[in-house]
């Protein structure tokens, strides 16, 4: 049996602060880890949010970083937590508990802009404005009810957009695959415990 490449983890917990909402701290924390992952090019490092709540659409106060011990140590040595060190508590890097479940944690993009979808249809399918409007009405906007962070992309330069995150159903075995510069699944699962 092949060893799980995400066999180690580190919990980073947002500390309670009466002046700053927990989701604001999580956004800064997520932005910092995204920047570090984009700079390090670490496709073996994945993230999860063990306290996420899909009903309330919140990520919770804990960010769990998964990966091989060497990758987590390199990430820690890069100093990526400096920006948020006063607002978080970092746990030690440790082995994943035996017998845990696994989960894919991935980015979900909504088809939320009918105007953008119409322009795309006009370009790709040669539709005129009226045909595109008839095909894609304003009511076609998709609204996601998922936890999200507002982030700027360190890898593409895109400014401030909502990045929606879905935790897929728990599965008994790991799913091998890489992770994006956001630490989200491009096929791989992370241990869930």
mmCIF file of the C-alpha atoms, coordinates in Angstrom:
data_MODEL
# 
_entry.id   MODEL 
# 
loop_
_atom_site.group_PDB 
_atom_site.id 
_atom_site.type_symbol 
_atom_site.label_atom_id 
_atom_site.label_alt_id 
_atom_site.label_comp_id 
_atom_site.label_asym_id 
_atom_site.label_entity_id 
_atom_site.label_seq_id 
_atom_site.pdbx_PDB_ins_code 
_atom_site.Cartn_x 
_atom_site.Cartn_y 
_atom_site.Cartn_z 
_atom_site.occupancy 
_atom_site.B_iso_or_equiv 
_atom_site.pdbx_formal_charge 
_atom_site.auth_seq_id 
_atom_site.auth_comp_id 
_atom_site.auth_asym_id 
_atom_site.auth_atom_id 
_atom_site.pdbx_PDB_model_num 
ATOM 1   C CA . UNK A 1 1   ? 0.000   0.000  0.000   1.00 0.00 ? 1   UNK A CA 1 
ATOM 2   C CA . UNK A 1 2   ? 1.361   3.418  -0.971  1.00 0.00 ? 2   UNK A CA 1 
ATOM 3   C CA . UNK A 1 3   ? 1.967   5.959  1.816   1.00 0.00 ? 3   UNK A CA 1 
ATOM 4   C CA . UNK A 1 4   ? -0.415  8.917  1.911   1.00 0.00 ? 4   UNK A CA 1 
ATOM 5   C CA . UNK A 1 5   ? 1.528   11.922 0.536   1.00 0.00 ? 5   UNK A CA 1 
ATOM 6   C CA . UNK A 1 6   ? -0.495  14.192 2.821   1.00 0.00 ? 6   UNK A CA 1 
ATOM 7   C CA . UNK A 1 7   ? 0.599   12.205 5.882   1.00 0.00 ? 7   UNK A CA 1 
ATOM 8   C CA . UNK A 1 8   ? 1.380   15.265 8.028   1.00 0.00 ? 8   UNK A CA 1 
ATOM 9   C CA . UNK A 1 9   ? -0.613  18.319 9.028   1.00 0.00 ? 9   UNK A CA 1 
ATOM 10  C CA . UNK A 1 10  ? -0.478  21.577 10.942  1.00 0.00 ? 10  UNK A CA 1 
ATOM 11  C CA . UNK A 1 11  ? -3.460  23.375 12.470  1.00 0.00 ? 11  UNK A CA 1 
ATOM 12  C CA . UNK A 1 12  ? -3.525  27.158 12.436  1.00 0.00 ? 12  UNK A CA 1 
ATOM 13  C CA . UNK A 1 13  ? -6.273  28.607 14.615  1.00 0.00 ? 13  UNK A CA 1 
ATOM 14  C CA . UNK A 1 14  ? -7.631  32.158 14.423  1.00 0.00 ? 14  UNK A CA 1 
ATOM 15  C CA . UNK A 1 15  ? -7.554  33.637 17.917  1.00 0.00 ? 15  UNK A CA 1 
ATOM 16  C CA . UNK A 1 16  ? -10.709 35.306 19.282  1.00 0.00 ? 16  UNK A CA 1 
ATOM 17  C CA . UNK A 1 17  ? -10.469 39.076 18.939  1.00 0.00 ? 17  UNK A CA 1 
ATOM 18  C CA . UNK A 1 18  ? -13.284 41.458 19.932  1.00 0.00 ? 18  UNK A CA 1 
ATOM 19  C CA . UNK A 1 19  ? -12.111 44.011 17.358  1.00 0.00 ? 19  UNK A CA 1 
ATOM 20  C CA . UNK A 1 20  ? -11.778 41.721 14.316  1.00 0.00 ? 20  UNK A CA 1 
ATOM 21  C CA . UNK A 1 21  ? -14.346 39.246 12.987  1.00 0.00 ? 21  UNK A CA 1 
ATOM 22  C CA . UNK A 1 22  ? -13.027 35.661 12.722  1.00 0.00 ? 22  UNK A CA 1 
ATOM 23  C CA . UNK A 1 23  ? -13.835 35.523 9.000   1.00 0.00 ? 23  UNK A CA 1 
ATOM 24  C CA . UNK A 1 24  ? -11.678 38.635 8.425   1.00 0.00 ? 24  UNK A CA 1 
ATOM 25  C CA . UNK A 1 25  ? -8.724  36.932 10.136  1.00 0.00 ? 25  UNK A CA 1 
ATOM 26  C CA . UNK A 1 26  ? -9.370  33.761 8.079   1.00 0.00 ? 26  UNK A CA 1 
ATOM 27  C CA . UNK A 1 27  ? -9.339  35.816 4.858   1.00 0.00 ? 27  UNK A CA 1 
ATOM 28  C CA . UNK A 1 28  ? -5.949  37.332 5.727   1.00 0.00 ? 28  UNK A CA 1 
ATOM 29  C CA . UNK A 1 29  ? -4.651  33.902 6.813   1.00 0.00 ? 29  UNK A CA 1 
ATOM 30  C CA . UNK A 1 30  ? -5.894  32.259 3.604   1.00 0.00 ? 30  UNK A CA 1 
ATOM 31  C CA . UNK A 1 31  ? -4.380  35.075 1.520   1.00 0.00 ? 31  UNK A CA 1 
ATOM 32  C CA . UNK A 1 32  ? -1.030  34.603 3.259   1.00 0.00 ? 32  UNK A CA 1 
ATOM 33  C CA . UNK A 1 33  ? -0.957  30.830 2.707   1.00 0.00 ? 33  UNK A CA 1 
ATOM 34  C CA . UNK A 1 34  ? -2.039  31.299 -0.924  1.00 0.00 ? 34  UNK A CA 1 
ATOM 35  C CA . UNK A 1 35  ? 0.814   33.747 -1.514  1.00 0.00 ? 35  UNK A CA 1 
ATOM 36  C CA . UNK A 1 36  ? 3.296   31.318 0.072   1.00 0.00 ? 36  UNK A CA 1 
ATOM 37  C CA . UNK A 1 37  ? 1.981   28.354 -1.939  1.00 0.00 ? 37  UNK A CA 1 
ATOM 38  C CA . UNK A 1 38  ? 2.130   30.373 -5.173  1.00 0.00 ? 38  UNK A CA 1 
ATOM 39  C CA . UNK A 1 39  ? 5.751   31.365 -4.438  1.00 0.00 ? 39  UNK A CA 1 
ATOM 40  C CA . UNK A 1 40  ? 6.830   27.909 -3.276  1.00 0.00 ? 40  UNK A CA 1 
ATOM 41  C CA . UNK A 1 41  ? 5.037   26.064 -6.109  1.00 0.00 ? 41  UNK A CA 1 
ATOM 42  C CA . UNK A 1 42  ? 3.955   23.340 -3.678  1.00 0.00 ? 42  UNK A CA 1 
ATOM 43  C CA . UNK A 1 43  ? 1.340   21.144 -5.412  1.00 0.00 ? 43  UNK A CA 1 
ATOM 44  C CA . UNK A 1 44  ? 1.685   18.539 -2.655  1.00 0.00 ? 44  UNK A CA 1 
ATOM 45  C CA . UNK A 1 45  ? 0.273   20.914 0.010   1.00 0.00 ? 45  UNK A CA 1 
ATOM 46  C CA . UNK A 1 46  ? -3.489  20.918 0.540   1.00 0.00 ? 46  UNK A CA 1 
ATOM 47  C CA . UNK A 1 47  ? -5.804  22.784 2.886   1.00 0.00 ? 47  UNK A CA 1 
ATOM 48  C CA . UNK A 1 48  ? -8.958  21.956 4.787   1.00 0.00 ? 48  UNK A CA 1 
ATOM 49  C CA . UNK A 1 49  ? -11.209 23.760 7.224   1.00 0.00 ? 49  UNK A CA 1 
ATOM 50  C CA . UNK A 1 50  ? -12.181 21.258 9.946   1.00 0.00 ? 50  UNK A CA 1 
ATOM 51  C CA . UNK A 1 51  ? -14.700 23.658 11.531  1.00 0.00 ? 51  UNK A CA 1 
ATOM 52  C CA . UNK A 1 52  ? -16.435 24.655 8.279   1.00 0.00 ? 52  UNK A CA 1 
ATOM 53  C CA . UNK A 1 53  ? -20.210 24.884 8.327   1.00 0.00 ? 53  UNK A CA 1 
ATOM 54  C CA . UNK A 1 54  ? -21.926 24.535 4.961   1.00 0.00 ? 54  UNK A CA 1 
ATOM 55  C CA . UNK A 1 55  ? -25.347 25.465 6.372   1.00 0.00 ? 55  UNK A CA 1 
ATOM 56  C CA . UNK A 1 56  ? -24.092 28.779 7.782   1.00 0.00 ? 56  UNK A CA 1 
ATOM 57  C CA . UNK A 1 57  ? -21.587 29.140 4.895   1.00 0.00 ? 57  UNK A CA 1 
ATOM 58  C CA . UNK A 1 58  ? -18.593 29.727 7.168   1.00 0.00 ? 58  UNK A CA 1 
ATOM 59  C CA . UNK A 1 59  ? -15.084 28.273 7.119   1.00 0.00 ? 59  UNK A CA 1 
ATOM 60  C CA . UNK A 1 60  ? -14.692 28.323 10.894  1.00 0.00 ? 60  UNK A CA 1 
ATOM 61  C CA . UNK A 1 61  ? -11.640 29.416 12.876  1.00 0.00 ? 61  UNK A CA 1 
ATOM 62  C CA . UNK A 1 62  ? -9.188  26.621 11.982  1.00 0.00 ? 62  UNK A CA 1 
ATOM 63  C CA . UNK A 1 63  ? -7.113  26.208 8.832   1.00 0.00 ? 63  UNK A CA 1 
ATOM 64  C CA . UNK A 1 64  ? -5.449  22.802 8.503   1.00 0.00 ? 64  UNK A CA 1 
ATOM 65  C CA . UNK A 1 65  ? -2.424  22.524 6.207   1.00 0.00 ? 65  UNK A CA 1 
ATOM 66  C CA . UNK A 1 66  ? -1.702  18.998 4.870   1.00 0.00 ? 66  UNK A CA 1 
ATOM 67  C CA . UNK A 1 67  ? 1.331   17.584 3.099   1.00 0.00 ? 67  UNK A CA 1 
ATOM 68  C CA . UNK A 1 68  ? 4.615   15.749 3.424   1.00 0.00 ? 68  UNK A CA 1 
ATOM 69  C CA . UNK A 1 69  ? 6.627   16.790 6.499   1.00 0.00 ? 69  UNK A CA 1 
ATOM 70  C CA . UNK A 1 70  ? 9.414   18.326 4.362   1.00 0.00 ? 70  UNK A CA 1 
ATOM 71  C CA . UNK A 1 71  ? 6.925   20.479 2.415   1.00 0.00 ? 71  UNK A CA 1 
ATOM 72  C CA . UNK A 1 72  ? 5.249   21.717 5.613   1.00 0.00 ? 72  UNK A CA 1 
ATOM 73  C CA . UNK A 1 73  ? 8.650   22.512 7.154   1.00 0.00 ? 73  UNK A CA 1 
ATOM 74  C CA . UNK A 1 74  ? 9.688   24.439 4.003   1.00 0.00 ? 74  UNK A CA 1 
ATOM 75  C CA . UNK A 1 75  ? 6.426   26.363 4.117   1.00 0.00 ? 75  UNK A CA 1 
ATOM 76  C CA . UNK A 1 76  ? 6.889   27.186 7.814   1.00 0.00 ? 76  UNK A CA 1 
ATOM 77  C CA . UNK A 1 77  ? 10.499  28.293 7.201   1.00 0.00 ? 77  UNK A CA 1 
ATOM 78  C CA . UNK A 1 78  ? 9.353   30.701 4.466   1.00 0.00 ? 78  UNK A CA 1 
ATOM 79  C CA . UNK A 1 79  ? 7.935   33.032 7.141   1.00 0.00 ? 79  UNK A CA 1 
ATOM 80  C CA . UNK A 1 80  ? 4.494   33.194 5.541   1.00 0.00 ? 80  UNK A CA 1 
ATOM 81  C CA . UNK A 1 81  ? 2.777   33.563 8.935   1.00 0.00 ? 81  UNK A CA 1 
ATOM 82  C CA . UNK A 1 82  ? 4.573   36.811 9.829   1.00 0.00 ? 82  UNK A CA 1 
ATOM 83  C CA . UNK A 1 83  ? 1.641   38.963 8.631   1.00 0.00 ? 83  UNK A CA 1 
ATOM 84  C CA . UNK A 1 84  ? -0.860  37.213 10.867  1.00 0.00 ? 84  UNK A CA 1 
ATOM 85  C CA . UNK A 1 85  ? 1.217   35.944 13.801  1.00 0.00 ? 85  UNK A CA 1 
ATOM 86  C CA . UNK A 1 86  ? -0.589  38.209 16.308  1.00 0.00 ? 86  UNK A CA 1 
ATOM 87  C CA . UNK A 1 87  ? -3.983  36.823 15.274  1.00 0.00 ? 87  UNK A CA 1 
ATOM 88  C CA . UNK A 1 88  ? -3.362  33.083 15.037  1.00 0.00 ? 88  UNK A CA 1 
ATOM 89  C CA . UNK A 1 89  ? -2.019  30.183 17.054  1.00 0.00 ? 89  UNK A CA 1 
ATOM 90  C CA . UNK A 1 90  ? 0.094   27.642 15.189  1.00 0.00 ? 90  UNK A CA 1 
ATOM 91  C CA . UNK A 1 91  ? 0.076   24.019 16.222  1.00 0.00 ? 91  UNK A CA 1 
ATOM 92  C CA . UNK A 1 92  ? 3.060   21.732 15.678  1.00 0.00 ? 92  UNK A CA 1 
ATOM 93  C CA . UNK A 1 93  ? 3.548   19.728 12.504  1.00 0.00 ? 93  UNK A CA 1 
ATOM 94  C CA . UNK A 1 94  ? 2.384   16.221 13.308  1.00 0.00 ? 94  UNK A CA 1 
ATOM 95  C CA . UNK A 1 95  ? 1.449   12.912 11.705  1.00 0.00 ? 95  UNK A CA 1 
ATOM 96  C CA . UNK A 1 96  ? -2.122  12.364 10.556  1.00 0.00 ? 96  UNK A CA 1 
ATOM 97  C CA . UNK A 1 97  ? -4.008  9.977  12.883  1.00 0.00 ? 97  UNK A CA 1 
ATOM 98  C CA . UNK A 1 98  ? -4.255  6.375  11.660  1.00 0.00 ? 98  UNK A CA 1 
ATOM 99  C CA . UNK A 1 99  ? -7.540  5.212  10.156  1.00 0.00 ? 99  UNK A CA 1 
ATOM 100 C CA . UNK A 1 100 ? -8.954  8.631  9.330   1.00 0.00 ? 100 UNK A CA 1 
ATOM 101 C CA . UNK A 1 101 ? -11.313 9.367  6.455   1.00 0.00 ? 101 UNK A CA 1 
ATOM 102 C CA . UNK A 1 102 ? -10.434 11.528 3.439   1.00 0.00 ? 102 UNK A CA 1 
ATOM 103 C CA . UNK A 1 103 ? -12.100 14.428 1.704   1.00 0.00 ? 103 UNK A CA 1 
ATOM 104 C CA . UNK A 1 104 ? -11.711 16.521 -1.425  1.00 0.00 ? 104 UNK A CA 1 
ATOM 105 C CA . UNK A 1 105 ? -11.736 20.243 -0.615  1.00 0.00 ? 105 UNK A CA 1 
ATOM 106 C CA . UNK A 1 106 ? -12.096 22.249 -3.791  1.00 0.00 ? 106 UNK A CA 1 
ATOM 107 C CA . UNK A 1 107 ? -12.827 25.597 -5.337  1.00 0.00 ? 107 UNK A CA 1 
ATOM 108 C CA . UNK A 1 108 ? -16.259 26.076 -6.875  1.00 0.00 ? 108 UNK A CA 1 
ATOM 109 C CA . UNK A 1 109 ? -16.932 28.844 -9.371  1.00 0.00 ? 109 UNK A CA 1 
ATOM 110 C CA . UNK A 1 110 ? -20.462 30.155 -9.905  1.00 0.00 ? 110 UNK A CA 1 
ATOM 111 C CA . UNK A 1 111 ? -21.792 31.095 -13.301 1.00 0.00 ? 111 UNK A CA 1 
ATOM 112 C CA . UNK A 1 112 ? -22.917 34.334 -11.694 1.00 0.00 ? 112 UNK A CA 1 
ATOM 113 C CA . UNK A 1 113 ? -22.643 36.960 -14.416 1.00 0.00 ? 113 UNK A CA 1 
ATOM 114 C CA . UNK A 1 114 ? -25.255 36.574 -17.160 1.00 0.00 ? 114 UNK A CA 1 
ATOM 115 C CA . UNK A 1 115 ? -23.704 39.522 -19.040 1.00 0.00 ? 115 UNK A CA 1 
ATOM 116 C CA . UNK A 1 116 ? -20.329 37.756 -19.096 1.00 0.00 ? 116 UNK A CA 1 
ATOM 117 C CA . UNK A 1 117 ? -21.943 34.486 -20.171 1.00 0.00 ? 117 UNK A CA 1 
ATOM 118 C CA . UNK A 1 118 ? -23.808 36.305 -22.986 1.00 0.00 ? 118 UNK A CA 1 
ATOM 119 C CA . UNK A 1 119 ? -20.597 37.935 -24.249 1.00 0.00 ? 119 UNK A CA 1 
ATOM 120 C CA . UNK A 1 120 ? -18.924 34.542 -24.236 1.00 0.00 ? 120 UNK A CA 1 
ATOM 121 C CA . UNK A 1 121 ? -21.836 32.945 -26.137 1.00 0.00 ? 121 UNK A CA 1 
ATOM 122 C CA . UNK A 1 122 ? -21.751 35.768 -28.694 1.00 0.00 ? 122 UNK A CA 1 
ATOM 123 C CA . UNK A 1 123 ? -18.020 35.294 -29.208 1.00 0.00 ? 123 UNK A CA 1 
ATOM 124 C CA . UNK A 1 124 ? -18.044 31.484 -29.326 1.00 0.00 ? 124 UNK A CA 1 
ATOM 125 C CA . UNK A 1 125 ? -21.304 30.849 -31.154 1.00 0.00 ? 125 UNK A CA 1 
ATOM 126 C CA . UNK A 1 126 ? -21.707 33.977 -33.277 1.00 0.00 ? 126 UNK A CA 1 
ATOM 127 C CA . UNK A 1 127 ? -24.957 35.004 -31.546 1.00 0.00 ? 127 UNK A CA 1 
ATOM 128 C CA . UNK A 1 128 ? -26.242 38.557 -31.784 1.00 0.00 ? 128 UNK A CA 1 
ATOM 129 C CA . UNK A 1 129 ? -27.206 40.509 -28.652 1.00 0.00 ? 129 UNK A CA 1 
ATOM 130 C CA . UNK A 1 130 ? -30.917 39.592 -28.828 1.00 0.00 ? 130 UNK A CA 1 
ATOM 131 C CA . UNK A 1 131 ? -30.254 35.869 -29.331 1.00 0.00 ? 131 UNK A CA 1 
ATOM 132 C CA . UNK A 1 132 ? -27.750 35.834 -26.464 1.00 0.00 ? 132 UNK A CA 1 
ATOM 133 C CA . UNK A 1 133 ? -30.245 37.647 -24.200 1.00 0.00 ? 133 UNK A CA 1 
ATOM 134 C CA . UNK A 1 134 ? -32.973 35.145 -25.101 1.00 0.00 ? 134 UNK A CA 1 
ATOM 135 C CA . UNK A 1 135 ? -30.623 32.217 -24.468 1.00 0.00 ? 135 UNK A CA 1 
ATOM 136 C CA . UNK A 1 136 ? -29.130 33.565 -21.229 1.00 0.00 ? 136 UNK A CA 1 
ATOM 137 C CA . UNK A 1 137 ? -31.606 35.786 -19.321 1.00 0.00 ? 137 UNK A CA 1 
ATOM 138 C CA . UNK A 1 138 ? -30.612 37.820 -16.267 1.00 0.00 ? 138 UNK A CA 1 
ATOM 139 C CA . UNK A 1 139 ? -32.357 35.206 -14.116 1.00 0.00 ? 139 UNK A CA 1 
ATOM 140 C CA . UNK A 1 140 ? -29.683 32.665 -15.128 1.00 0.00 ? 140 UNK A CA 1 
ATOM 141 C CA . UNK A 1 141 ? -27.300 33.945 -12.447 1.00 0.00 ? 141 UNK A CA 1 
ATOM 142 C CA . UNK A 1 142 ? -26.130 31.117 -10.195 1.00 0.00 ? 142 UNK A CA 1 
ATOM 143 C CA . UNK A 1 143 ? -25.874 31.945 -6.503  1.00 0.00 ? 143 UNK A CA 1 
ATOM 144 C CA . UNK A 1 144 ? -23.724 29.710 -4.352  1.00 0.00 ? 144 UNK A CA 1 
ATOM 145 C CA . UNK A 1 145 ? -24.458 29.125 -0.691  1.00 0.00 ? 145 UNK A CA 1 
ATOM 146 C CA . UNK A 1 146 ? -20.987 27.904 0.247   1.00 0.00 ? 146 UNK A CA 1 
ATOM 147 C CA . UNK A 1 147 ? -18.259 29.141 2.575   1.00 0.00 ? 147 UNK A CA 1 
ATOM 148 C CA . UNK A 1 148 ? -15.924 31.598 0.852   1.00 0.00 ? 148 UNK A CA 1 
ATOM 149 C CA . UNK A 1 149 ? -13.070 34.034 1.322   1.00 0.00 ? 149 UNK A CA 1 
ATOM 150 C CA . UNK A 1 150 ? -12.571 37.332 -0.475  1.00 0.00 ? 150 UNK A CA 1 
ATOM 151 C CA . UNK A 1 151 ? -9.081  37.146 -1.944  1.00 0.00 ? 151 UNK A CA 1 
ATOM 152 C CA . UNK A 1 152 ? -6.708  38.649 -4.457  1.00 0.00 ? 152 UNK A CA 1 
ATOM 153 C CA . UNK A 1 153 ? -4.861  36.115 -6.575  1.00 0.00 ? 153 UNK A CA 1 
ATOM 154 C CA . UNK A 1 154 ? -1.090  35.954 -6.070  1.00 0.00 ? 154 UNK A CA 1 
ATOM 155 C CA . UNK A 1 155 ? -0.750  33.704 -9.109  1.00 0.00 ? 155 UNK A CA 1 
ATOM 156 C CA . UNK A 1 156 ? -2.887  35.562 -11.691 1.00 0.00 ? 156 UNK A CA 1 
ATOM 157 C CA . UNK A 1 157 ? -3.045  39.084 -10.274 1.00 0.00 ? 157 UNK A CA 1 
ATOM 158 C CA . UNK A 1 158 ? -6.871  39.101 -10.232 1.00 0.00 ? 158 UNK A CA 1 
ATOM 159 C CA . UNK A 1 159 ? -8.098  41.570 -7.610  1.00 0.00 ? 159 UNK A CA 1 
ATOM 160 C CA . UNK A 1 160 ? -10.590 40.843 -4.809  1.00 0.00 ? 160 UNK A CA 1 
ATOM 161 C CA . UNK A 1 161 ? -13.054 38.158 -5.717  1.00 0.00 ? 161 UNK A CA 1 
ATOM 162 C CA . UNK A 1 162 ? -15.003 35.578 -3.710  1.00 0.00 ? 162 UNK A CA 1 
ATOM 163 C CA . UNK A 1 163 ? -13.378 32.151 -3.741  1.00 0.00 ? 163 UNK A CA 1 
ATOM 164 C CA . UNK A 1 164 ? -16.040 29.571 -2.845  1.00 0.00 ? 164 UNK A CA 1 
ATOM 165 C CA . UNK A 1 165 ? -14.899 26.379 -1.114  1.00 0.00 ? 165 UNK A CA 1 
ATOM 166 C CA . UNK A 1 166 ? -16.738 23.060 -1.046  1.00 0.00 ? 166 UNK A CA 1 
ATOM 167 C CA . UNK A 1 167 ? -15.907 20.093 1.173   1.00 0.00 ? 167 UNK A CA 1 
ATOM 168 C CA . UNK A 1 168 ? -16.969 17.014 -0.807  1.00 0.00 ? 168 UNK A CA 1 
ATOM 169 C CA . UNK A 1 169 ? -18.406 13.946 0.975   1.00 0.00 ? 169 UNK A CA 1 
ATOM 170 C CA . UNK A 1 170 ? -16.064 11.963 3.198   1.00 0.00 ? 170 UNK A CA 1 
ATOM 171 C CA . UNK A 1 171 ? -14.506 8.883  1.577   1.00 0.00 ? 171 UNK A CA 1 
ATOM 172 C CA . UNK A 1 172 ? -12.660 5.925  3.117   1.00 0.00 ? 172 UNK A CA 1 
ATOM 173 C CA . UNK A 1 173 ? -9.506  6.032  0.981   1.00 0.00 ? 173 UNK A CA 1 
ATOM 174 C CA . UNK A 1 174 ? -7.135  8.793  -0.139  1.00 0.00 ? 174 UNK A CA 1 
ATOM 175 C CA . UNK A 1 175 ? -7.479  10.154 -3.644  1.00 0.00 ? 175 UNK A CA 1 
ATOM 176 C CA . UNK A 1 176 ? -4.043  10.997 -5.091  1.00 0.00 ? 176 UNK A CA 1 
ATOM 177 C CA . UNK A 1 177 ? -3.601  14.216 -6.988  1.00 0.00 ? 177 UNK A CA 1 
ATOM 178 C CA . UNK A 1 178 ? -2.145  17.713 -6.823  1.00 0.00 ? 178 UNK A CA 1 
ATOM 179 C CA . UNK A 1 179 ? -3.398  20.892 -5.173  1.00 0.00 ? 179 UNK A CA 1 
ATOM 180 C CA . UNK A 1 180 ? -3.666  24.398 -6.605  1.00 0.00 ? 180 UNK A CA 1 
ATOM 181 C CA . UNK A 1 181 ? -1.799  27.504 -5.464  1.00 0.00 ? 181 UNK A CA 1 
ATOM 182 C CA . UNK A 1 182 ? -4.830  28.019 -3.189  1.00 0.00 ? 182 UNK A CA 1 
ATOM 183 C CA . UNK A 1 183 ? -4.124  24.659 -1.540  1.00 0.00 ? 183 UNK A CA 1 
ATOM 184 C CA . UNK A 1 184 ? -7.416  23.362 -2.942  1.00 0.00 ? 184 UNK A CA 1 
ATOM 185 C CA . UNK A 1 185 ? -7.888  20.088 -4.773  1.00 0.00 ? 185 UNK A CA 1 
ATOM 186 C CA . UNK A 1 186 ? -6.965  19.582 -8.395  1.00 0.00 ? 186 UNK A CA 1 
ATOM 187 C CA . UNK A 1 187 ? -7.803  15.921 -7.861  1.00 0.00 ? 187 UNK A CA 1 
ATOM 188 C CA . UNK A 1 188 ? -6.230  15.105 -4.497  1.00 0.00 ? 188 UNK A CA 1 
ATOM 189 C CA . UNK A 1 189 ? -7.949  14.518 -1.179  1.00 0.00 ? 189 UNK A CA 1 
ATOM 190 C CA . UNK A 1 190 ? -6.805  15.448 2.316   1.00 0.00 ? 190 UNK A CA 1 
ATOM 191 C CA . UNK A 1 191 ? -7.157  13.429 5.528   1.00 0.00 ? 191 UNK A CA 1 
ATOM 192 C CA . UNK A 1 192 ? -10.318 14.320 7.439   1.00 0.00 ? 192 UNK A CA 1 
ATOM 193 C CA . UNK A 1 193 ? -10.336 14.031 11.227  1.00 0.00 ? 193 UNK A CA 1 
# 
